[in-house]
């Protein structure tokens, strides 16, 4: 099992973590990447980092790599890390298998 890490803004992460007042009943979200991680599969995790810390992750429910890459996950699968892990900001994604503590 290989997971990936995405670095984003706190506002974007909070949106992906759940419904906001006045929005439709949406529980499935997507993350779009220009290229699909070659090692990733359904049931792996997609971790999110903001403000210099990896905060937690979602279980990946589907990967559509027919045109670029859309990773689908449910906001209900979010799990906070007990201890957020420091990381530098980056673009795109990186594999989580080399991050100690994940």
N, CA, C and O atoms as CSV, one atom per row, in Angstrom:
chain,resi,resn,atom,element,x,y,z
A,1,UNK,N,N,0.842,-1.176,0.000
A,1,UNK,CA,C,0.000,0.000,0.000
A,1,UNK,C,C,0.889,1.241,0.000
A,1,UNK,O,O,1.781,1.386,0.836
A,2,UNK,N,N,0.629,2.119,-0.940
A,2,UNK,CA,C,1.386,3.361,-1.055
A,2,UNK,C,C,0.400,4.516,-1.071
A,2,UNK,O,O,-0.557,4.516,-1.844
A,3,UNK,N,N,0.634,5.485,-0.226
A,3,UNK,CA,C,-0.235,6.656,-0.150
A,3,UNK,C,C,0.500,7.873,-0.693
A,3,UNK,O,O,1.715,7.848,-0.890
A,4,UNK,N,N,-0.262,8.942,-0.933
A,4,UNK,CA,C,0.344,10.180,-1.406
A,4,UNK,C,C,-0.007,11.311,-0.452
A,4,UNK,O,O,-0.931,11.214,0.355
A,5,UNK,N,N,0.767,12.394,-0.572
A,5,UNK,CA,C,0.544,13.603,0.221
A,5,UNK,C,C,0.321,14.764,-0.736
A,5,UNK,O,O,1.028,14.911,-1.734
A,6,UNK,N,N,-0.665,15.580,-0.419
A,6,UNK,CA,C,-0.984,16.790,-1.174
A,6,UNK,C,C,-0.810,17.971,-0.223
A,6,UNK,O,O,-1.225,17.903,0.934
A,7,UNK,N,N,-0.203,19.046,-0.701
A,7,UNK,CA,C,-0.069,20.268,0.099
A,7,UNK,C,C,-1.065,21.280,-0.443
A,7,UNK,O,O,-1.074,21.570,-1.640
A,8,UNK,N,N,-1.897,21.815,0.431
A,8,UNK,CA,C,-2.933,22.752,-0.008
A,8,UNK,C,C,-3.171,23.821,1.049
A,8,UNK,O,O,-2.475,23.866,2.064
A,9,UNK,N,N,-4.149,24.674,0.810
A,9,UNK,CA,C,-4.493,25.694,1.792
A,9,UNK,C,C,-5.427,25.097,2.846
A,9,UNK,O,O,-6.086,24.085,2.608
A,10,UNK,N,N,-5.471,25.731,3.995
A,10,UNK,CA,C,-6.357,25.270,5.063
A,10,UNK,C,C,-7.825,25.373,4.635
A,10,UNK,O,O,-8.634,24.512,4.981
A,11,UNK,N,N,-8.164,26.408,3.895
A,11,UNK,CA,C,-9.538,26.596,3.418
A,11,UNK,C,C,-9.957,25.442,2.512
A,11,UNK,O,O,-11.060,24.913,2.650
A,12,UNK,N,N,-9.088,25.054,1.591
A,12,UNK,CA,C,-9.399,23.954,0.684
A,12,UNK,C,C,-9.533,22.642,1.457
A,12,UNK,O,O,-10.460,21.870,1.212
A,13,UNK,N,N,-8.624,22.390,2.377
A,13,UNK,CA,C,-8.710,21.163,3.170
A,13,UNK,C,C,-10.008,21.124,3.972
A,13,UNK,O,O,-10.680,20.093,4.006
A,14,UNK,N,N,-10.361,22.212,4.603
A,14,UNK,CA,C,-11.608,22.244,5.382
A,14,UNK,C,C,-12.820,21.972,4.502
A,14,UNK,O,O,-13.768,21.320,4.941
A,15,UNK,N,N,-12.803,22.459,3.277
A,15,UNK,CA,C,-13.894,22.180,2.347
A,15,UNK,C,C,-13.961,20.685,2.042
A,15,UNK,O,O,-15.051,20.113,2.019
A,16,UNK,N,N,-12.835,20.055,1.810
A,16,UNK,CA,C,-12.803,18.626,1.484
A,16,UNK,C,C,-13.196,17.756,2.672
A,16,UNK,O,O,-13.636,16.620,2.492
A,17,UNK,N,N,-13.039,18.280,3.877
A,17,UNK,CA,C,-13.353,17.500,5.071
A,17,UNK,C,C,-14.842,17.428,5.388
A,17,UNK,O,O,-15.252,16.610,6.211
A,18,UNK,N,N,-15.658,18.267,4.753
A,18,UNK,CA,C,-17.075,18.155,5.053
A,18,UNK,C,C,-17.937,19.228,4.464
A,18,UNK,O,O,-17.466,20.165,3.820
A,19,UNK,N,N,-19.209,19.066,4.701
A,19,UNK,CA,C,-20.201,19.973,4.154
A,19,UNK,C,C,-20.154,21.331,4.830
A,19,UNK,O,O,-19.833,21.441,6.013
A,20,UNK,N,N,-20.470,22.333,4.085
A,20,UNK,CA,C,-20.552,23.695,4.606
A,20,UNK,C,C,-22.016,24.114,4.571
A,20,UNK,O,O,-22.771,23.667,3.707
A,21,UNK,N,N,-22.406,24.939,5.474
A,21,UNK,CA,C,-23.788,25.381,5.545
A,21,UNK,C,C,-24.225,25.977,4.207
A,21,UNK,O,O,-23.529,26.807,3.623
A,22,UNK,N,N,-25.381,25.541,3.742
A,22,UNK,CA,C,-25.925,26.058,2.494
A,22,UNK,C,C,-25.503,25.289,1.253
A,22,UNK,O,O,-26.019,25.560,0.169
A,23,UNK,N,N,-24.581,24.336,1.374
A,23,UNK,CA,C,-24.179,23.546,0.211
A,23,UNK,C,C,-25.113,22.355,0.048
A,23,UNK,O,O,-25.821,21.963,0.975
A,24,UNK,N,N,-25.096,21.794,-1.145
A,24,UNK,CA,C,-25.866,20.584,-1.386
A,24,UNK,C,C,-25.262,19.441,-0.585
A,24,UNK,O,O,-24.185,19.573,-0.004
A,25,UNK,N,N,-25.966,18.325,-0.564
A,25,UNK,CA,C,-25.532,17.160,0.199
A,25,UNK,C,C,-24.440,16.407,-0.573
A,25,UNK,O,O,-24.702,15.385,-1.207
A,26,UNK,N,N,-23.236,16.926,-0.505
A,26,UNK,CA,C,-22.104,16.328,-1.225
A,26,UNK,C,C,-21.178,15.673,-0.212
A,26,UNK,O,O,-20.753,16.306,0.754
A,27,UNK,N,N,-20.867,14.392,-0.441
A,27,UNK,CA,C,-19.937,13.699,0.460
A,27,UNK,C,C,-18.723,13.166,-0.289
A,27,UNK,O,O,-17.701,12.871,0.330
A,28,UNK,N,N,-18.814,13.038,-1.608
A,28,UNK,CA,C,-17.698,12.566,-2.419
A,28,UNK,C,C,-16.970,13.761,-3.012
A,28,UNK,O,O,-17.595,14.669,-3.560
A,29,UNK,N,N,-15.659,13.758,-2.901
A,29,UNK,CA,C,-14.843,14.830,-3.447
A,29,UNK,C,C,-13.767,14.249,-4.348
A,29,UNK,O,O,-13.490,13.051,-4.307
A,30,UNK,N,N,-13.162,15.102,-5.161
A,30,UNK,CA,C,-12.102,14.704,-6.077
A,30,UNK,C,C,-10.893,15.597,-5.867
A,30,UNK,O,O,-11.009,16.749,-5.449
A,31,UNK,N,N,-9.730,15.035,-6.166
A,31,UNK,CA,C,-8.517,15.834,-6.259
A,31,UNK,C,C,-7.947,15.554,-7.635
A,31,UNK,O,O,-7.712,14.401,-7.996
A,32,UNK,N,N,-7.725,16.607,-8.400
A,32,UNK,CA,C,-7.242,16.479,-9.771
A,32,UNK,C,C,-5.726,16.670,-9.820
A,32,UNK,O,O,-5.188,17.624,-9.258
A,33,UNK,N,N,-5.052,15.747,-10.500
A,33,UNK,CA,C,-3.603,15.845,-10.720
A,33,UNK,C,C,-3.325,15.762,-12.214
A,33,UNK,O,O,-4.063,15.111,-12.953
A,34,UNK,N,N,-2.269,16.417,-12.652
A,34,UNK,CA,C,-1.898,16.385,-14.076
A,34,UNK,C,C,-1.406,15.005,-14.501
A,34,UNK,O,O,-1.601,14.591,-15.644
A,35,UNK,N,N,-0.764,14.294,-13.566
A,35,UNK,CA,C,-0.344,12.917,-13.861
A,35,UNK,C,C,-0.692,12.049,-12.661
A,35,UNK,O,O,-0.646,12.498,-11.515
A,36,UNK,N,N,-1.036,10.821,-12.940
A,36,UNK,CA,C,-1.460,9.918,-11.881
A,36,UNK,C,C,-0.236,9.269,-11.224
A,36,UNK,O,O,0.692,8.851,-11.917
A,37,UNK,N,N,-0.234,9.187,-9.900
A,37,UNK,CA,C,0.848,8.479,-9.228
A,37,UNK,C,C,0.856,7.016,-9.683
A,37,UNK,O,O,-0.174,6.344,-9.629
A,38,UNK,N,N,1.993,6.530,-10.124
A,38,UNK,CA,C,2.054,5.187,-10.708
A,38,UNK,C,C,1.853,4.078,-9.682
A,38,UNK,O,O,1.424,2.982,-10.043
A,39,UNK,N,N,2.151,4.336,-8.423
A,39,UNK,CA,C,2.090,3.282,-7.409
A,39,UNK,C,C,0.766,3.253,-6.631
A,39,UNK,O,O,0.557,2.348,-5.823
A,40,UNK,N,N,-0.105,4.195,-6.850
A,40,UNK,CA,C,-1.295,4.329,-6.008
A,40,UNK,C,C,-2.452,3.457,-6.497
A,40,UNK,O,O,-2.611,3.234,-7.698
A,41,UNK,N,N,-3.261,2.966,-5.545
A,41,UNK,CA,C,-4.409,2.123,-5.862
A,41,UNK,C,C,-5.595,2.535,-4.994
A,41,UNK,O,O,-5.438,3.268,-4.018
A,42,UNK,N,N,-6.783,2.055,-5.362
A,42,UNK,CA,C,-7.954,2.255,-4.513
A,42,UNK,C,C,-7.642,1.692,-3.131
A,42,UNK,O,O,-6.890,0.727,-2.998
A,43,UNK,N,N,-8.218,2.293,-2.123
A,43,UNK,CA,C,-8.037,1.907,-0.716
A,43,UNK,C,C,-6.726,2.400,-0.118
A,43,UNK,O,O,-6.501,2.220,1.079
A,44,UNK,N,N,-5.850,3.019,-0.918
A,44,UNK,CA,C,-4.694,3.705,-0.344
A,44,UNK,C,C,-5.230,4.984,0.297
A,44,UNK,O,O,-6.436,5.226,0.291
A,45,UNK,N,N,-4.344,5.790,0.841
A,45,UNK,CA,C,-4.767,7.017,1.502
A,45,UNK,C,C,-4.214,8.234,0.768
A,45,UNK,O,O,-3.149,8.174,0.154
A,46,UNK,N,N,-4.952,9.333,0.842
A,46,UNK,CA,C,-4.482,10.612,0.329
A,46,UNK,C,C,-4.373,11.539,1.542
A,46,UNK,O,O,-5.379,11.948,2.122
A,47,UNK,N,N,-3.139,11.858,1.908
A,47,UNK,CA,C,-2.858,12.729,3.046
A,47,UNK,C,C,-2.861,14.179,2.587
A,47,UNK,O,O,-2.517,14.484,1.445
A,48,UNK,N,N,-3.256,15.071,3.494
A,48,UNK,CA,C,-3.236,16.488,3.190
A,48,UNK,C,C,-2.403,17.235,4.211
A,48,UNK,O,O,-2.460,16.960,5.410
A,49,UNK,N,N,-1.620,18.195,3.707
A,49,UNK,CA,C,-0.779,19.040,4.542
A,49,UNK,C,C,-1.162,20.496,4.317
A,49,UNK,O,O,-1.467,20.904,3.196
A,50,UNK,N,N,-1.141,21.271,5.395
A,50,UNK,CA,C,-1.355,22.716,5.339
A,50,UNK,C,C,-0.473,23.366,6.388
A,50,UNK,O,O,-0.146,22.753,7.404
A,51,UNK,N,N,-0.095,24.592,6.142
A,51,UNK,CA,C,0.677,25.378,7.109
A,51,UNK,C,C,1.850,24.602,7.709
A,51,UNK,O,O,2.106,24.676,8.911
A,52,UNK,N,N,2.557,23.859,6.860
A,52,UNK,CA,C,3.779,23.184,7.290
A,52,UNK,C,C,3.596,21.879,8.035
A,52,UNK,O,O,4.555,21.353,8.599
A,53,UNK,N,N,2.361,21.334,8.050
A,53,UNK,CA,C,2.106,20.088,8.779
A,53,UNK,C,C,1.203,19.155,7.978
A,53,UNK,O,O,0.225,19.600,7.377
A,54,UNK,N,N,1.527,17.867,7.970
A,54,UNK,CA,C,0.625,16.855,7.427
A,54,UNK,C,C,-0.432,16.634,8.505
A,54,UNK,O,O,-0.107,16.261,9.632
A,55,UNK,N,N,-1.698,16.867,8.157
A,55,UNK,CA,C,-2.779,16.918,9.156
A,55,UNK,C,C,-3.563,15.620,9.302
A,55,UNK,O,O,-3.995,15.282,10.404
A,56,UNK,N,N,-3.753,14.888,8.202
A,56,UNK,CA,C,-4.571,13.680,8.241
A,56,UNK,C,C,-4.804,13.177,6.834
A,56,UNK,O,O,-4.149,13.621,5.890
A,57,UNK,N,N,-5.755,12.230,6.689
A,57,UNK,CA,C,-5.948,11.609,5.384
A,57,UNK,C,C,-7.365,11.098,5.181
A,57,UNK,O,O,-8.154,10.957,6.116
A,58,UNK,N,N,-7.650,10.828,3.901
A,58,UNK,CA,C,-8.890,10.189,3.472
A,58,UNK,C,C,-8.528,8.858,2.825
A,58,UNK,O,O,-7.424,8.704,2.304
A,59,UNK,N,N,-9.459,7.883,2.853
A,59,UNK,CA,C,-9.289,6.672,2.058
A,59,UNK,C,C,-9.685,6.993,0.623
A,59,UNK,O,O,-10.693,7.658,0.388
A,60,UNK,N,N,-8.905,6.530,-0.318
A,60,UNK,CA,C,-9.209,6.723,-1.743
A,60,UNK,C,C,-10.248,5.690,-2.144
A,60,UNK,O,O,-10.048,4.493,-1.943
A,61,UNK,N,N,-11.359,6.150,-2.712
A,61,UNK,CA,C,-12.410,5.217,-3.128
A,61,UNK,C,C,-12.334,4.877,-4.613
A,61,UNK,O,O,-12.805,3.817,-5.025
A,62,UNK,N,N,-11.747,5.762,-5.423
A,62,UNK,CA,C,-11.638,5.481,-6.858
A,62,UNK,C,C,-10.576,6.376,-7.474
A,62,UNK,O,O,-10.324,7.484,-7.001
A,63,UNK,N,N,-9.964,5.882,-8.525
A,63,UNK,CA,C,-8.973,6.655,-9.280
A,63,UNK,C,C,-9.355,6.583,-10.750
A,63,UNK,O,O,-9.429,5.496,-11.325
A,64,UNK,N,N,-9.597,7.730,-11.355
A,64,UNK,CA,C,-9.914,7.803,-12.781
A,64,UNK,C,C,-8.701,8.373,-13.495
A,64,UNK,O,O,-8.434,9.573,-13.432
A,65,UNK,N,N,-7.971,7.499,-14.173
A,65,UNK,CA,C,-6.769,7.942,-14.882
A,65,UNK,C,C,-6.959,7.909,-16.395
A,65,UNK,O,O,-5.987,7.832,-17.146
A,66,UNK,N,N,-8.223,7.968,-16.842
A,66,UNK,CA,C,-8.487,7.938,-18.276
A,66,UNK,C,C,-8.040,9.221,-18.974
A,66,UNK,O,O,-7.612,9.182,-20.128
A,67,UNK,N,N,-8.137,10.350,-18.284
A,67,UNK,CA,C,-7.687,11.631,-18.829
A,67,UNK,C,C,-7.053,12.404,-17.675
A,67,UNK,O,O,-7.753,12.979,-16.842
A,68,UNK,N,N,-5.742,12.410,-17.635
A,68,UNK,CA,C,-5.000,12.950,-16.498
A,68,UNK,C,C,-5.336,12.099,-15.271
A,68,UNK,O,O,-5.235,10.875,-15.353
A,69,UNK,N,N,-5.736,12.698,-14.124
A,69,UNK,CA,C,-5.948,11.875,-12.933
A,69,UNK,C,C,-6.900,12.552,-11.956
A,69,UNK,O,O,-6.645,13.668,-11.504
A,70,UNK,N,N,-7.999,11.874,-11.630
A,70,UNK,CA,C,-8.929,12.342,-10.613
A,70,UNK,C,C,-9.000,11.287,-9.523
A,70,UNK,O,O,-9.330,10.129,-9.780
A,71,UNK,N,N,-8.687,11.699,-8.310
A,71,UNK,CA,C,-8.711,10.799,-7.162
A,71,UNK,C,C,-9.960,11.120,-6.355
A,71,UNK,O,O,-10.148,12.256,-5.922
A,72,UNK,N,N,-10.819,10.119,-6.152
A,72,UNK,CA,C,-12.079,10.306,-5.453
A,72,UNK,C,C,-11.962,9.803,-4.012
A,72,UNK,O,O,-11.338,8.776,-3.744
A,73,UNK,N,N,-12.580,10.552,-3.090
A,73,UNK,CA,C,-12.598,10.143,-1.689
A,73,UNK,C,C,-13.844,10.705,-1.018
A,73,UNK,O,O,-14.421,11.687,-1.485
A,74,UNK,N,N,-14.252,10.083,0.070
A,74,UNK,CA,C,-15.414,10.520,0.829
A,74,UNK,C,C,-14.968,11.390,1.993
A,74,UNK,O,O,-14.006,11.064,2.689
A,75,UNK,N,N,-15.676,12.508,2.204
A,75,UNK,CA,C,-15.331,13.376,3.330
A,75,UNK,C,C,-15.514,12.632,4.655
A,75,UNK,O,O,-14.898,12.998,5.656
A,76,UNK,N,N,-16.343,11.606,4.671
A,76,UNK,CA,C,-16.601,10.834,5.887
A,76,UNK,C,C,-15.426,9.942,6.291
A,76,UNK,O,O,-15.388,9.447,7.417
A,77,UNK,N,N,-14.472,9.733,5.390
A,77,UNK,CA,C,-13.340,8.859,5.705
A,77,UNK,C,C,-12.154,9.618,6.312
A,77,UNK,O,O,-11.110,9.015,6.560
A,78,UNK,N,N,-12.293,10.915,6.554
A,78,UNK,CA,C,-11.193,11.716,7.104
A,78,UNK,C,C,-10.751,11.190,8.467
A,78,UNK,O,O,-11.578,10.889,9.328
A,79,UNK,N,N,-9.429,11.083,8.651
A,79,UNK,CA,C,-8.845,10.720,9.937
A,79,UNK,C,C,-7.710,11.689,10.242
A,79,UNK,O,O,-6.743,11.781,9.486
A,80,UNK,N,N,-7.836,12.417,11.364
A,80,UNK,CA,C,-6.761,13.295,11.816
A,80,UNK,C,C,-5.572,12.448,12.260
A,80,UNK,O,O,-5.745,11.353,12.794
A,81,UNK,N,N,-4.372,12.961,12.034
A,81,UNK,CA,C,-3.190,12.335,12.622
A,81,UNK,C,C,-3.142,12.701,14.105
A,81,UNK,O,O,-3.439,13.837,14.475
A,82,UNK,N,N,-2.772,11.753,14.943
A,82,UNK,CA,C,-2.637,12.048,16.370
A,82,UNK,C,C,-1.632,13.162,16.595
A,82,UNK,O,O,-1.837,14.051,17.421
A,83,UNK,N,N,-0.539,13.096,15.842
A,83,UNK,CA,C,0.513,14.101,15.918
A,83,UNK,C,C,0.833,14.560,14.497
A,83,UNK,O,O,1.482,13.825,13.753
A,84,UNK,N,N,0.390,15.761,14.100
A,84,UNK,CA,C,0.727,16.242,12.749
A,84,UNK,C,C,2.238,16.201,12.514
A,84,UNK,O,O,3.033,16.431,13.426
A,85,UNK,N,N,2.613,15.903,11.270
A,85,UNK,CA,C,4.018,15.715,10.911
A,85,UNK,C,C,4.506,16.923,10.118
A,85,UNK,O,O,3.884,17.295,9.123
A,86,UNK,N,N,5.606,17.542,10.539
A,86,UNK,CA,C,6.143,18.701,9.807
A,86,UNK,C,C,6.551,18.330,8.375
A,86,UNK,O,O,7.077,17.246,8.125
A,87,UNK,N,N,6.299,19.243,7.455
A,87,UNK,CA,C,6.706,19.068,6.061
A,87,UNK,C,C,6.859,20.444,5.421
A,87,UNK,O,O,6.193,21.401,5.818
A,88,UNK,N,N,7.728,20.533,4.441
A,88,UNK,CA,C,7.859,21.766,3.667
A,88,UNK,C,C,6.780,21.784,2.598
A,88,UNK,O,O,6.314,20.731,2.164
A,89,UNK,N,N,6.378,22.982,2.169
A,89,UNK,CA,C,5.368,23.079,1.120
A,89,UNK,C,C,5.948,22.576,-0.201
A,89,UNK,O,O,7.157,22.635,-0.427
A,90,UNK,N,N,5.066,22.082,-1.062
A,90,UNK,CA,C,5.473,21.552,-2.366
A,90,UNK,C,C,4.272,21.617,-3.299
A,90,UNK,O,O,3.144,21.841,-2.860
A,91,UNK,N,N,4.523,21.423,-4.575
A,91,UNK,CA,C,3.456,21.388,-5.573
A,91,UNK,C,C,3.267,19.955,-6.044
A,91,UNK,O,O,4.183,19.137,-5.961
A,92,UNK,N,N,2.085,19.663,-6.534
A,92,UNK,CA,C,1.799,18.317,-7.030
A,92,UNK,C,C,1.542,17.369,-5.876
A,92,UNK,O,O,0.729,17.652,-4.996
A,93,UNK,N,N,2.247,16.232,-5.884
A,93,UNK,CA,C,2.100,15.262,-4.813
A,93,UNK,C,C,3.462,14.658,-4.510
A,93,UNK,O,O,4.401,14.791,-5.294
A,94,UNK,N,N,3.556,13.996,-3.372
A,94,UNK,CA,C,4.721,13.173,-3.092
A,94,UNK,C,C,4.243,11.914,-2.396
A,94,UNK,O,O,3.194,11.900,-1.752
A,95,UNK,N,N,5.029,10.857,-2.535
A,95,UNK,CA,C,4.677,9.585,-1.913
A,95,UNK,C,C,4.923,9.645,-0.417
A,95,UNK,O,O,5.902,10.229,0.047
A,96,UNK,N,N,4.013,9.029,0.331
A,96,UNK,CA,C,4.075,9.065,1.791
A,96,UNK,C,C,4.965,7.975,2.377
A,96,UNK,O,O,5.259,8.005,3.572
A,97,UNK,N,N,5.395,7.022,1.574
A,97,UNK,CA,C,6.153,5.889,2.101
A,97,UNK,C,C,7.530,6.282,2.651
A,97,UNK,O,O,8.151,5.496,3.366
A,98,UNK,N,N,8.006,7.464,2.334
A,98,UNK,CA,C,9.306,7.896,2.828
A,98,UNK,C,C,9.189,8.873,3.994
A,98,UNK,O,O,10.199,9.390,4.469
A,99,UNK,N,N,7.970,9.129,4.458
A,99,UNK,CA,C,7.745,10.062,5.558
A,99,UNK,C,C,7.619,9.256,6.854
A,99,UNK,O,O,6.716,8.433,7.006
A,100,UNK,N,N,8.522,9.505,7.762
A,100,UNK,CA,C,8.498,8.796,9.038
A,100,UNK,C,C,7.249,9.168,9.821
A,100,UNK,O,O,6.912,10.346,9.945
A,101,UNK,N,N,6.571,8.168,10.342
A,101,UNK,CA,C,5.367,8.399,11.136
A,101,UNK,C,C,4.083,8.184,10.390
A,101,UNK,O,O,3.011,8.271,10.989
A,102,UNK,N,N,4.144,7.903,9.079
A,102,UNK,CA,C,2.909,7.628,8.329
A,102,UNK,C,C,2.760,6.150,8.063
A,102,UNK,O,O,1.782,5.730,7.444
